[in-house]
Structure formats: C-alpha cells, structure tokens
Amino acid sequence: MIFGFHLLSVAIWLPILFGILVMATGNDRNAAMARYLALAGSILGFLVTIPLYTGFDRMASGMQFVEIHNWIPRFNIHYHLGVDGISMLFILLNSFFTPLVVIAGWQVIEKRVAQYMAAFLIMSGIINGVFASLDAVLFYVFWEAMLIPMFVIIGVWGGPNRVYAAIKFFLYTLLGSLLMLVALLYLYNQSGGSFEILEYHQMMIPMTAQILLFIAFFMAFSVKVPMFPVHTWLPDAHVEAPTGGSVILAAIMLKVGAYGFLRFSMPIAPDASHSLSGAMIALSLIAVVYIGLVALTQSDMKKLVAYSSISHMGFVTLGFFIFNAYGIEGALIQMVSHGFISGALFLCIGVLYDRVHSRQIVDYGGVANKMPVFAAFFMLFAMANSGLPGTSGFVGEFMVIMGAVKANFWYAFLAATTLVFGAAYTLWMYKRVIFGPVANDHVAHLHDINLREKVILSILAIAVLVAGLYPLPLGEVLHTSVNDLLVHMARSKL
Amino acid sequence: MSFLSTLYSAYAEIFLLVMVSVILIADLFTAGRTKTVTYLLVQVTLLGCSLITVATHRDGIDHLFHHMFVDDLMSDVLKLLSYMAISMMLVYSRSYLLARGLFSGEFLALVLFSLLGMMVMISASNFITLYLGLELLSLSLYAIVALQRDSAIATEAAMKYFILGALASGLLLYGMSMLYGATGTLDVNAVSSAIQHGVPNKALLVFGLVFVVAGLAFKLGVVPFHMWVPDVYHGAPTAMTMLIGTAPKLAAFAFVMRILVEALQPLMVHWSGMLAILAVLSMALGNISAIAQTNLKRMFAYSTIAHMGFLLVGVLSGSNEGYGSAMFYAVVYVIMSLGGFGMILLMSREGFEADKLSDFKGLNQRSPWLAFMMLLLMFSMAGVPPTVGFYAKFAVLNAAVQAGHIPLVILAVLFSLIGAFYYLRIVKLMYFDAPESHERIYMQPDSSLLISLNGLGVLILGILPGTLMSVCAVSVQQSLLLPH
C-alpha cells in the first residue's frame, strides 16, 4: 500500500498519470520541462515497484498483492490485479527500463518531445497492467492498448520506412489478438459467466476445444514473441523504430507474448499443450537455428540484433514446451537476461546511429580507435549476447539446454548450436564495426560516449554481470510459481 | 380521466410537433442571416423534449391510440439519445451551414420533422405507425439532402436517395401486406401471437418476411441493398450526411426490434439466416471497399455499411443478450460517427470541404488536440481498447458466441481486422505525414468544446462502459416482457 493505494495500481497508473502530465506540457517550447517531468515520473514508477520484490513472499503459491473491484458488473468483469513470481519480475524489468529509455531519448529526440516521452510513460503503465491483470478482459484491454503508443512511436519518430513498419506491426499483432478475444469469449460462456483467468485454469475442457483454444492463443502470443513463421514484422519494426522504441520492443514487448503462454495457453489447455508440444518445439528450434543463420547474413546492425532476438526467443519457447523446471525457469531467466542484453545492444547501436546516422555495418570500422570506452561496453554486451559464462546470457541458455537434454538429446544438440551461431553473428558484427583501421571520415570524427550514455550503459552492464554471476535472486522468486505451474500442467483437464 | 391525460405517453411527440409549427412561424418574423433565434428555439425544443421524456417515464409498457403507439424503457432511452444526437449535429454543423447559406428555417424545421419521424418509429407498435414514422423521416431527409439546390452532386444524391428509398418503402409495404394477409392483423404483438398459434399459409408469411427484411436492409444500408449509401454520403453536404448517418440509425435499430423481434420472433429461424448473409456480405464489402476510398465521407459510408453488418450479428443472435448488445452497438456507433463527421465539419471552411483523406495530413502539427481526438475516434471505430468501440464489438461478439455462431464470429473478427487498416491510415495521415497546408483551423468555441467532449467521451465510456451497457440491456429486456 502506498498512501492507501494498492501497489500494483500505483505501478500501473502512476506512469500513465505522469504521461498525461508530460503531454500537457504541450509543444517543444517546454521540451526541457517535459524531459525532467518524464524522468521524474519514470524513476518514481520504478521506485514504487521495488516493494513488490522486497515484500514478495517467496514460499507462498498463488497470487500476491491482490486487488479486486467490480468493473463491468453486467459481464462480471473485475478490475482484478495480482502477481506471482513470474509476472512480478517482468513488472520490475519493465519499470527498470522506462527511465533508461527516457534518458536515452534525452538529446536525440528534438521534435515533439512531450509526446515522445508521454508515449513511453503511458506504455510503461499499460505493460505493467498486462502483467498484473488477473481478469481476462482487463488483460485484453491492456494488451491491445499497448499497441497504440508503440504504433505512434514507430510511426512518428522512426526511420524512413516507418509508416510501413508501424502499420505492419499494428495489423500483425491485432490479428492475433482478435482471435484471442474469440477464445476468451468462448471461455466466458463455457465457464458460466466468468472472466477470471485463475478460474479458467481450473476448468475442465474437452480436447477439441482445448486444441482450438490453444491455436487461438498461439496466434496472439506467437506473433508477439515472435515465433518462426510470424516473425517478419519484428525486423521491420526494429529497423524503423527510434532507439527507445527498439529497446522497449525487444526488452519488454516480446516478453509479453512469452508471458501469455505461461499465463493462458499452458495452464488453460494443458492437454493440448502436451499434444502440440512437438510442433512448438519444432518451431522454436527452427527459430534458434534458421533465424540464427539469417542473422549471420544481415548488413544492418539493428536487423542483425532483431534476428538475434527472434533466435533467443526461440530458446524461451523451447524451454516452455519441454515441461520441466529447468526448462521453464531457464526460459524465464533467459527472458530477463535477453531484456538487458538486447536493450543494451540497441542502445549501443543507437549511440553509433546518433553520431553517423547509419546502421549499415559497412559504414563503420575501427570505431575502437575513436571510442575506446564505448568499445569496451559494446564488447561486454556482444559477449553476453553470445552466451559467455559470467554474463546473464549464459545462465538461461545453460538451464534451457540442461532441461532439453532431459527431454531429448537432439533438442539440446540443436539448441546448443545457438552458442556457435550467436557468437558468430554477434562477434563478427563487432569485429567489422569496432576493430580494424579507421574506415572513413565519419568514423574519424567520432567522439566517445558522454556521461549520459555512460550512465545508461553502466547500469545495464552491472545488471548483465550481476544476473550472470549471482542469478539466485531471480531464480528464488520464480521457483514456487514455476513448480505450481508444472504441478498444474501435469493434471489432465479432459 | 381527461382526454389530455390519456395522451400522457405521447407528450414529447406532441410538444415537438407544436414547437415545429411555432418555429416555422417564428422564423418568418425573425430577421438576420444567422438565424440565432430560430436555432436557439430548436435547441430549447430539444431540451424540452428530453425533460418531457424523462418526466413522463413510467415503468412498464404503456400502449396508446388503440395499441398503435407504445411507450417503454427502450423507446425512452432511444428517444433521449436521438435528441442528443440531433442537438450535437446542429452544434457541429451550424457554422458550416451558415458559410454555405444553408442554415435556414426550413432546414431546422425539416430536421425536427425527421426527428418526429424517428420518434414515431421508435414508439410504433403497429405496422402502420412504423411505416408512417419511417416515411416522415425519409421524406424529411430527401428534402434535406436536396436543400443545396445549386450543387449538382447533392441533387444527384437526393435523387438516388429518393428513388431507392421509395423502392425500399414499396418492398416493405408489400411485405407488410403479406404478413397482414397471413395473420389478419397489423398489430406487432398480435402478429406475434397469431404466428405462435399457427397460421394456415406459412409460405405467405415467409414470403412477406423476405420482403420486410429486404426493405429493412435498404433502410439500414446493408449489402446487397447498400448502393445508395456511398453516393448519398458523398454527395450530400457534410452536415446532411451527418444527420443521415447518426440519429436515424437509432430509429432503424428500433424498427428492426419492433418488426423482427417483437412481431416476427417466432420466425427467427428464417430471419436469422437471412441476416447472417446480409451481415457477412456487409462486413466484407464495407471493410474492403473502404480501403480504396480517397474521400473521407465515402470511406465513412463504407464503414457504416460494415458497422451495420456488425450490428446485425448482434440481432441475429436472437437472445436478449444479442438485442441489448446490438442496441449498445448502435448507440456507440452514433457517438463515434457524430465525432467523425464533426471533425470534418470543424476542419472545413467557406469554400473548402475538408472531406478528402489528404486534408487530414499532418493534423498533429497543426492542432495536436484535434488530432488526438480524431485518434481516439478512429481507434474506437476500429474497436481497439481502451475506447468504447471495443466494448461494442465485445458485447456483440459475446452474444454471437453464446448463440453458438463461432464461424460467424471469426469472420466478423477478420473483417474488423481489415477495417482497422483504413482507420489506422487516418491516424497515419494525421501523425506521420507532413501537412499540406498550414492554414489555421478556425473553430467556434461551442463546437470545439463539443468535439473534446465527444472524443474524451469515447475514451471515458471505454474505461467505464458498464452503465451504458446495462442501460441498453435492461431497456431491451423490459420492452420484450410481452404484455400477453
């Protein structure tokens, strides 16, 4: 409780409120005020989520920090919030990134500053809402509302092909969401008029219905993750989005899709999940191997990291669908770690882009000569992206591979190729951009990162290292929730 | 009981009729081009009607004039919303019409006559009253569209509207006469009970039903009876388009309820199949054609076709849930399209219509607030939460799922995805593109306040949709508690 408000409500509405305030500062004459207000809002937004972690009961199963009010009594819809270990972690991650994004856009964004900052703050609140909702309609509202600020962010502050990317992003994700809506309405009618997600977990559902429900949820979540055949929006969106947009997209939004699998698909349709797990694992492995190869051929740095994200998210879905504690916990840690690493990589690319206005690898070379500090940071994140032990990238991948070995050796074998491909595409890019002689005049005129950039990259570097060396605090909060999920999944609902 | 007190339930209609006559005469004696006095009188009349409707509300169902006229909760709610829609339409369109010299006493009187027609339709419990109300509404609208005599395109629109409207009325009357032949009565409730007790000539009954549905489809503007909609929406001056596209949809909903649900409920197996075909075709053609439009009014016309198709999905679910959701959809649709057309009216100036999509380019740079309002309206039309348009779709889809129409629901969802594209395109034009002109947008204080209320209303109703939903559900439920 903060001033009589529930913590989760504060985590959702405080950033949104600040977003509205920032928007109210109006045009660019008040840009400085908009920036400071946004920074204050985002830092406050992060501070209020810390008690969620410190006050979290690690041993208790079920939802914590629960808040429930009537919302739309006619459809028995409630404003029902609560978190378990899984969702709490992502609320924290999301609130952690918002100040970073605000700082990252501090000088770079010159046009319509207030709207830019407001969009990020509002989105931050909405994403917290997605993770905290325990009512299906509330979840859906937040889930869809998330699209609006992102659409505007890509479309207004993005690159040259931003309109195409923004519309593709929106329509792709809307298609999946609408099918999920049909699934939710079906569940509502089958459950005798309830939108409680936790009640759906307990419902008995026949196999055909489970399969159809699984497919509908799959459409919604696989687009967001994104999984192999529906991933094509992501590289476009990433390339065109401004740096902050890419960071939030990679670090948080992709996680929302994966979270959906854990909260909806698997517990609501466990039998269908088991029987379709072969297909899911196949799609995940295709993402890991094939997309890893695709990443190798990219000439655009952002596109490369985007494909690397898809490949890493393949790891996450693989971990989910091998149904053991190592797999799921590893996948969750991989999600957090990928948030840090991909966010950091996009920020690094942003640093270069702000100076040279190009994302093409060929336009660089020998950056280390001019930007030694930056090169060091970039090195750390590149290594983490390729799964170097001691960084957070290693922990999750290692756990998922361990889990996969238990399920089937060949899964593990194919998944482990990512350690080779990941290292290949990341380090090869790093080599071409950073090492060698100074390639051209643009590079020759580069100046090293300033204090603002140093602060952001240091925070992320610390996060990557701490999570890599001492991942226990992450595993600790996840443990009970993951076990509960596995126990639940083992019971048939037919 | 005195004669006057027997008319209790119809006081609002009577008051309106008296006031129209007063306004027509008063208009002759008030000088000035701006018609301020007449305009204020009209607004006062609308306010008076609202007060009377609220004051004369009684629980239960009252019949009047030998069962020709009914007063129930649904009629009261729909009437109140119609007053609101007409009043908002007048605020939005005043300066537009003044600039074009169309803001005349006749126009205002015709608007009120059309409102009277709507009210009669809403409260009709006999085929004859239904038809009378419909014709009063339609004839006023034909005249209103034709009001701009020097515009060829408006005259053409009026012609098309009139001819096709007359055809539709013919179909409707023909169908009604067959129903009369089969059941021997024109009373809505009596028709229903006659069918329930069995009629000798079932074929005649279903044949009549087909004509009635075709006539209704014409009036609603659903495919394949939609031909007039794009041309009339496009051709009529924007203010007239707004009038056609908003309040009459509420009356049309009431019409569907009275005739299909209250009178022909026993034939539901027949009409729900017909409506399903109409609904799917409308959503498909409406949404796909809207993509190709470059004129905003034409785009709204196709989007209306799609929205009406969606509304039919609620009706054909055939449950109180479904009717309530369809009513909610109609109300939400009216609120959204008032805002949409209102935006065109606000942007237009003397000699400039602002009805092309390109006129909205870069609106965010010219007026961020207006652009934000339009963004809310567009996302609401696309059905994206947290705007009220989402709940309208949600309620309708829920009713359809409940009735077991899952394939229909999936089609509806896919077509609304297609629909999202053209609404998004407007947002794209406003936010992502550079403006074509930097001319200042000159707004009257009253209409700029109203557009803010309208846009924010869409958002606030989206965050707290419960009350309006319940009102719609309860009013439909109460008026279907048949007296027999």
Contacts between the chains, C-beta under 8 A, distances in Angstrom:
chain1	res1	chain2	res2	distance
A	26	B	368	7.7
A	27	B	368	7.6
A	71	B	466	6.9
A	72	B	391	7.9
A	72	B	465	6.1
A	72	B	466	4.1
A	72	B	469	6.7
A	73	B	466	6.0
A	73	B	470	7.5
A	74	B	466	6.0
A	74	B	469	5.0
A	74	B	470	4.9
A	74	B	473	6.2
A	75	B	395	7.8
A	75	B	398	7.2
A	75	B	469	7.6
A	112	B	364	7.8
A	115	B	368	7.4
A	137	B	394	7.6
A	140	B	385	6.8
A	141	B	385	4.0
A	141	B	386	5.3
A	141	B	390	7.3
A	144	B	384	5.4
A	144	B	385	4.7
A	144	B	386	8.0
A	144	B	390	7.2
A	145	B	384	7.6
A	145	B	385	5.6
A	145	B	386	5.1
A	147	B	384	7.0
A	148	B	375	8.0
A	148	B	379	6.3
A	148	B	384	6.7
A	151	B	424	7.5
A	151	B	427	7.5
A	152	B	427	7.9
A	152	B	431	6.0
A	155	B	427	8.0
A	155	B	428	6.3
A	155	B	431	5.9
A	155	B	432	4.4
A	156	B	364	7.8
A	156	B	431	5.5
A	156	B	432	6.1
A	162	B	432	6.7
A	163	B	428	5.7
A	163	B	432	5.2
A	166	B	428	7.1
A	166	B	432	7.2
A	167	B	421	7.2
A	167	B	424	5.9
A	167	B	425	7.7
A	167	B	428	6.6
A	170	B	420	7.4
A	170	B	424	6.0
A	171	B	417	6.7
A	171	B	420	6.5
A	171	B	421	6.3
A	171	B	424	7.5
A	174	B	384	7.5
A	174	B	417	5.8
A	174	B	420	5.6
A	175	B	414	7.9
A	175	B	417	5.3
A	178	B	413	4.3
A	178	B	414	7.5
A	178	B	416	6.9
A	178	B	417	5.8
A	179	B	410	7.5
A	179	B	413	6.7
A	181	B	394	7.3
A	181	B	397	7.0
A	181	B	413	6.9
A	182	B	397	7.0
A	182	B	401	7.1
A	182	B	406	7.4
A	182	B	409	5.5
A	182	B	410	6.1
A	182	B	413	5.9
A	185	B	394	7.8
A	185	B	397	5.7
A	185	B	398	5.0
A	185	B	401	4.3
A	185	B	409	7.4
A	186	B	401	5.8
A	186	B	406	7.3
A	188	B	398	6.8
A	188	B	401	7.8
A	189	B	398	7.5
A	189	B	401	5.5
A	189	B	402	5.2
